[in-house]
Amino acid sequence: MGNDTKMQERTPRPRQDARGGVPARRDQAGAGRRRTGARRQSGAAQDGIAERLIAGVPARIMRPRLIFLCCLVALVAFGLLMVYSASAVEAASDGYAPTHYLERQALFALGGTILIAVMAFIPNLFDHFKRWLAWPLWGVALVLLAAVTLVGMVGGGAQRWISLGFFTLQPSELLKPALILVVAKLLSEYYAERAIDINTYAARMAIAVGVPLVFIIVQPDLGTTLIIGMTVFTMMFLAGLPVRYALFIVAVIAVGGVLAMIAAPYRLQRFLVTMDPWADPYGDGYQATLAIMAFASGGLFGRGIGNSTIKYNYLPEAHNDYILAVIGEELGFVGTVLFFAVFALLIWSAFKIASESQTVFGRLVAEGCAVVLAVQFLVNALGIIGVLPMTGKTLPFISYGGSSMIASMILAGLILRASIESEAQTVYDMRRDSFAVMSRADAGSAHVGTSTAGEARPRRTSGFSVYDGAGAGGRQAAPARPRTARPGPGGFP
């Protein structure tokens, strides 16, 4: 009897609910559902941390790189096809083989491909560009621009080329990638690293951009001046240029454009041709009206590759500046729109690559290269369809020309290099970032290590300061008694 009583006392009594009396049993089914939900949330969290890899590279980096490469290969191949289609008749009439211009363009494309491969395999290339190589490349381009004024070839009323025997070099094309590297270096040093002050930044930017543009304007080459100016302005705006300064620069550019047209009557005449090309269809509006007729005769689906009639000595420079007119006639509206879509996808993937760059310099280089390609494409396309005055600029990757092809391939190589140098965060890096108070992206902020709340002030409550521990009368508060760890089972604290 006594033992039974002791056993009952040792048996744990069931819990009672708040109302008393009734045992509060655990809901086993509900607990199981909660455990299952917790496991699912844990798995989802792990899936969110882990990244999908493509060829060992995170998909967020590799996917835009593959899209850019596919578009680049498609555009270069399409450009070779259209150069052959647009130039075969002219080559034969000049006494060359029908594939003369195609073969030369293929050599230029091969040379550009070799340059891309070299840039892809040199380790830490952007670090070399930023530390010591950007300014020397800019200097080489500047020397070539200065040489144009002395020994340059004259064509079409402009002096823009240097004859190298096997082809004619246009230094203003090679200036574009060199200038992008220098501008990206200056912007990253001023806005991100705070390594230079405003006076040094303004002086170096004026030299880097202003001096080459003086030589280009003298040639004269207003189209290249416009492309470079818009590219540098966009890079500055993306780097953090305040809106009020951006509006001021836009106003200066607009005033400068008006003064440039007033200073040169032929530029004003080109503007008037854009307003009404049919006012003088056999004079100043000859090329503009023929380009419009080429698009019109192409219709919806075009005449087919090689079946253009406008290239039969009707349209000058059909394989060069006006190759888009041949594309419109042979491929029609649908083919032209698809071509535009591929080029737009190339530019979009370039900006995606720039967004994944872990350095400001790499991001600005990729953005600058994408902007210069997009602006030059728009200047050519809008000039041919009559929206803007024609400036004689080539269509990137498509028009015939060694300098244009090599410069465009260098720009593409810099974009791919930005993708290669993008830091690939591992799962463990992302977990460490999730534990950190401040992410690595914020580590370079100007506020790190400084207080944004102003100077520290003691806060007093009832005569006691949490800042220095002193009372209102200057007495020091008594130190807190140290807590002694209570021994646990076995005597261990």
NORBELLIN-V460656 format. One record per residue. RES is the residue in one small letter. PSI is psi in radians with two decimals (999 if undefined). OMEGA is omega in whole degrees, 0 to 359 (none if undefined). NEAR is the number of other C-alpha atoms within 10 Angstrom. Layout:
BEGIN
{{RES:PSI:OMEGA:NEAR} {RES:PSI:OMEGA:NEAR}}
END
This chain:
BEGIN
{{m:-0.79:178:6} {g:-0.69:180:7} {n:-0.67:178:8} {d:-0.66:179:9} {t:-0.72:178:9} {k:-0.69:179:10} {m:-0.69:178:11} {q:-0.64:180:11} {e:-0.59:180:10} {r:-0.41:181:9} {t:2.20:182:8} {p:2.36:180:8} {r:2.51:179:9} {p:2.61:179:11} {r:2.63:177:13} {q:2.57:180:12} {d:-3.13:185:11} {a:-0.45:182:9} {r:-0.13:174:7} {g:2.65:173:9} {g:-0.84:187:10} {v:2.20:178:11} {p:2.37:180:13} {a:1.57:181:12} {r:2.53:178:10} {r:2.39:179:9} {d:1.74:185:8} {q:-0.67:181:9} {a:-0.71:179:9} {g:-0.70:178:10} {a:-0.70:179:11} {g:-0.71:178:11} {r:-0.66:178:11} {r:-0.69:178:12} {r:-0.71:179:12} {t:-0.74:178:12} {g:-0.68:179:12} {a:-0.71:178:12} {r:-0.69:179:12} {r:-0.73:178:12} {q:-0.66:178:12} {s:-0.73:178:12} {g:-0.68:178:12} {a:-0.67:179:12} {a:-0.70:178:11} {q:-0.68:177:13} {d:-0.60:179:11} {g:-0.58:180:11} {i:-0.79:181:16} {a:2.48:181:16} {e:2.57:174:17} {r:2.35:183:13} {l:2.51:172:13} {i:1.97:183:12} {a:0.66:179:8} {g:0.05:181:9} {v:2.42:178:17} {p:2.45:185:17} {a:-0.56:181:16} {r:-0.37:177:16} {i:-0.72:186:22} {m:-0.60:184:18} {r:-0.91:177:17} {p:-0.51:177:23} {r:-0.76:179:23} {l:-0.70:177:14} {i:-0.76:180:16} {f:-0.77:180:25} {l:-0.76:180:17} {c:-0.77:178:14} {c:-0.69:180:20} {l:-0.82:179:19} {v:-0.73:180:12} {a:-0.73:181:15} {l:-0.73:180:19} {v:-0.75:178:20} {a:-0.74:178:16} {f:-0.66:178:15} {g:-0.72:177:25} {l:-0.72:179:22} {l:-0.78:183:15} {m:-0.55:175:24} {v:-0.73:178:27} {y:-0.74:181:22} {s:-0.69:185:24} {a:-0.34:187:34} {s:-0.17:185:24} {a:-0.75:181:23} {v:-0.79:180:17} {e:-0.68:178:21} {a:-0.74:179:17} {a:-0.67:179:13} {s:-0.41:178:13} {d:0.03:178:10} {g:0.18:178:9} {y:2.99:173:13} {a:2.65:181:15} {p:-0.44:181:18} {t:0.25:185:17} {h:-0.95:182:16} {y:-0.55:177:22} {l:-0.79:181:23} {e:-0.74:179:15} {r:-0.73:179:17} {q:-0.63:178:25} {a:-0.64:176:19} {l:-0.72:178:14} {f:-0.73:179:20} {a:-0.66:177:23} {l:-0.74:177:15} {g:-0.71:176:16} {g:-0.64:178:22} {t:-0.68:178:17} {i:-0.72:178:15} {l:-0.69:178:17} {i:-0.76:180:21} {a:-0.71:179:14} {v:-0.77:180:13} {m:-0.50:182:19} {a:-0.48:188:19} {f:-0.12:175:11} {i:2.08:182:11} {p:2.52:177:13} {n:0.73:184:13} {l:-0.73:180:17} {f:-0.58:177:21} {d:-0.67:177:13} {h:-0.73:178:12} {f:-0.79:186:18} {k:-0.62:185:19} {r:-0.82:189:10} {w:-0.14:189:10} {l:-0.37:186:16} {a:-0.88:182:21} {w:-0.73:176:19} {p:-0.69:177:13} {l:-0.71:176:19} {w:-0.69:179:21} {g:-0.70:178:16} {v:-0.78:178:15} {a:-0.67:180:22} {l:-0.69:178:23} {v:-0.70:178:13} {l:-0.66:177:19} {l:-0.69:178:26} {a:-0.60:179:16} {a:-0.47:178:16} {v:-0.68:181:24} {t:-0.31:182:17} {l:-0.85:186:10} {v:0.31:184:13} {g:2.67:177:21} {m:2.58:179:16} {v:2.31:178:13} {g:2.31:180:9} {g:0.48:179:7} {g:0.17:180:8} {a:2.67:179:13} {q:1.64:190:20} {r:-0.11:191:26} {w:2.70:173:24} {i:2.20:180:21} {s:2.15:177:13} {l:0.20:179:8} {g:-1.16:182:7} {f:-0.34:172:7} {f:2.88:181:13} {t:2.27:183:16} {l:2.34:175:22} {q:1.74:186:23} {p:-0.49:181:24} {s:-0.47:177:25} {e:-0.72:180:18} {l:-0.34:178:24} {l:-0.53:187:22} {k:-0.96:179:24} {p:-0.63:179:24} {a:-0.73:180:25} {l:-0.63:178:26} {i:-0.72:179:27} {l:-0.76:181:26} {v:-0.77:180:25} {v:-0.73:177:25} {a:-0.67:177:26} {k:-0.81:181:21} {l:-0.74:181:24} {l:-0.72:179:24} {s:-0.64:179:22} {e:-0.59:184:18} {y:-0.86:186:18} {y:-0.66:186:19} {a:-0.87:187:17} {e:-0.32:184:14} {r:0.64:182:12} {a:-0.33:179:12} {i:2.68:180:15} {d:3.12:185:11} {i:-0.66:181:11} {n:-0.77:178:9} {t:-0.73:179:13} {y:-0.81:181:16} {a:-0.71:181:14} {a:-0.80:181:10} {r:-0.64:178:15} {m:-0.69:179:17} {a:-0.69:179:11} {i:-0.80:185:11} {a:-0.66:184:21} {v:-0.74:188:17} {g:-0.75:184:13} {v:-0.84:178:12} {p:-0.64:181:21} {l:-0.52:177:23} {v:-0.80:179:13} {f:-0.64:182:20} {i:-0.67:178:23} {i:-0.61:181:14} {v:-0.44:188:13} {q:-0.81:356:19} {p:2.66:180:15} {d:1.43:182:19} {l:-0.55:180:20} {g:-0.83:178:19} {t:-0.65:177:21} {t:-0.76:179:18} {l:-0.77:182:17} {i:-0.80:181:21} {i:-0.74:180:24} {g:-0.78:179:16} {m:-0.61:179:18} {t:-0.82:180:25} {v:-0.72:179:20} {f:-0.75:179:16} {t:-0.72:178:18} {m:-0.73:178:22} {m:-0.70:180:20} {f:-0.72:179:14} {l:-0.45:179:15} {a:-0.31:178:19} {g:0.34:178:12} {l:2.22:179:15} {p:2.65:185:11} {v:-0.67:182:10} {r:-0.65:176:9} {y:-0.62:178:11} {a:-0.75:178:16} {l:-0.65:178:11} {f:-0.75:180:11} {i:-0.70:178:13} {v:-0.73:179:14} {a:-0.70:178:12} {v:-0.72:179:11} {i:-0.73:180:15} {a:-0.78:178:12} {v:-0.71:179:11} {g:-0.66:177:12} {g:-0.72:179:15} {v:-0.76:179:12} {l:-0.62:178:11} {a:-0.66:177:15} {m:-0.65:179:16} {i:-0.65:183:12} {a:-0.54:181:11} {a:1.95:183:10} {p:-0.53:182:11} {y:-0.51:176:12} {r:-0.70:176:19} {l:-0.63:179:16} {q:-0.67:176:15} {r:-0.67:178:19} {f:-0.72:178:18} {l:-0.61:176:15} {v:-0.68:178:24} {t:-0.66:180:20} {m:-0.65:180:14} {d:1.51:182:15} {p:-0.39:183:22} {w:-0.02:177:15} {a:-0.53:178:14} {d:1.25:187:12} {p:-0.38:180:15} {y:0.10:179:12} {g:-1.97:182:11} {d:-0.47:181:17} {g:0.27:185:19} {y:-0.96:182:18} {q:-0.66:181:21} {a:-0.75:180:25} {t:-0.66:178:22} {l:-0.68:178:20} {a:-0.71:178:25} {i:-0.72:179:17} {m:-0.59:178:15} {a:-0.78:177:25} {f:-0.70:181:24} {a:-0.71:181:16} {s:-0.35:178:18} {g:-0.49:178:24} {g:-2.56:185:16} {l:-0.77:185:16} {f:0.00:174:15} {g:3.04:180:24} {r:-0.25:184:18} {g:2.66:181:14} {i:2.21:179:15} {g:-0.09:185:18} {n:0.28:178:15} {s:2.51:176:22} {t:-0.34:183:16} {i:-0.34:183:20} {k:-0.14:181:25} {y:1.18:176:15} {n:0.37:174:12} {y:-0.82:185:12} {l:1.98:178:21} {p:2.59:179:17} {e:0.73:182:18} {a:-0.52:181:26} {h:0.00:184:27} {n:-1.77:185:19} {d:-0.61:187:23} {y:0.49:181:27} {i:-0.43:178:29} {l:-0.51:177:26} {a:-0.69:177:31} {v:-0.69:177:29} {i:-0.78:180:29} {g:-0.63:180:29} {e:-0.68:185:32} {e:-0.52:182:29} {l:-0.25:179:26} {g:-2.99:183:23} {f:-0.75:183:19} {v:-0.82:180:15} {g:-0.66:179:19} {t:-0.72:178:21} {v:-0.70:177:13} {l:-0.69:176:12} {f:-0.78:177:18} {f:-0.67:182:14} {a:-0.71:179:13} {v:-0.75:179:18} {f:-0.69:178:22} {a:-0.65:177:15} {l:-0.62:175:18} {l:-0.80:181:25} {i:-0.71:179:20} {w:-0.80:180:17} {s:-0.56:177:22} {a:-0.72:178:27} {f:-0.57:175:21} {k:-0.71:176:21} {i:-0.75:179:28} {a:-0.67:182:29} {s:-0.39:180:20} {e:-0.10:181:19} {s:2.44:181:22} {q:-0.01:177:17} {t:2.58:178:18} {v:-0.66:179:19} {f:-0.83:179:27} {g:-0.69:179:29} {r:-0.77:181:26} {l:-0.62:178:28} {v:-0.84:180:28} {a:-0.73:178:29} {e:-0.72:179:26} {g:-0.73:178:34} {c:-0.72:178:27} {a:-0.69:181:23} {v:-0.77:183:22} {v:-0.63:176:24} {l:-0.76:181:22} {a:-0.76:182:20} {v:-0.76:180:16} {q:-0.67:177:21} {f:-0.80:181:22} {l:-0.68:179:16} {v:-0.74:179:23} {n:-0.85:184:25} {a:-0.80:180:23} {l:-0.48:176:14} {g:-0.65:181:21} {i:-0.68:181:27} {i:0.02:171:18} {g:0.29:178:20} {v:-0.67:178:13} {l:2.76:174:18} {p:2.47:180:23} {m:2.26:184:24} {t:-0.02:179:18} {g:0.34:179:19} {k:2.52:183:23} {t:2.86:175:23} {l:2.06:185:26} {p:2.34:178:24} {f:-0.12:187:27} {i:-0.92:184:26} {s:2.65:176:26} {y:2.41:178:30} {g:2.19:183:25} {g:-0.78:181:22} {s:-0.74:181:19} {s:-0.76:181:24} {m:-0.82:182:27} {i:-0.73:179:24} {a:-0.71:179:23} {s:-0.67:179:24} {m:-0.60:176:25} {i:-0.73:177:23} {l:-0.75:177:26} {a:-0.67:178:26} {g:-0.64:177:23} {l:-0.65:178:25} {i:-0.78:178:27} {l:-0.61:178:25} {r:-0.64:176:26} {a:-0.63:177:30} {s:-0.70:180:26} {i:-0.66:182:21} {e:0.05:175:19} {s:2.27:182:19} {e:2.24:178:15} {a:1.90:180:18} {q:2.31:175:12} {t:3.03:177:14} {v:-0.68:183:14} {y:-0.62:175:11} {d:-0.76:180:13} {m:-0.62:177:15} {r:-0.71:178:13} {r:-0.67:177:13} {d:-0.63:180:14} {s:-0.47:178:12} {f:-0.39:187:10} {a:2.64:175:10} {v:-0.59:181:8} {m:2.32:181:11} {s:2.85:179:13} {r:-0.45:178:13} {a:-0.49:180:10} {d:-0.05:185:10} {a:-0.45:179:11} {g:0.15:182:11} {s:2.65:181:11} {a:-0.28:183:12} {h:-0.13:182:10} {v:2.28:179:11} {g:-0.04:178:8} {t:2.71:180:8} {s:2.34:177:9} {t:0.05:183:8} {a:0.07:180:6} {g:-2.93:183:7} {e:2.44:182:6} {a:2.40:179:8} {r:2.44:179:7} {p:2.39:178:11} {r:2.15:185:11} {r:2.38:178:15} {t:2.03:180:10} {s:0.75:176:7} {g:0.16:182:12} {f:2.35:182:19} {s:2.18:174:17} {v:-0.10:180:11} {y:-0.79:182:11} {d:0.00:177:13} {g:0.17:183:16} {a:2.61:177:16} {g:-3.13:181:16} {a:-0.51:180:13} {g:0.14:179:8} {g:0.05:180:12} {r:2.49:179:11} {q:2.35:180:13} {a:2.60:180:12} {a:2.43:181:8} {p:2.58:180:7} {a:2.51:179:6} {r:2.31:180:6} {p:2.46:178:6} {r:2.33:179:6} {t:2.23:181:7} {a:2.31:179:8} {r:2.31:182:9} {p:2.45:177:9} {g:-2.87:179:8} {p:2.34:181:7} {g:0.09:178:6} {g:0.01:179:7} {f:2.41:181:8} {p:999:none:9}}
END
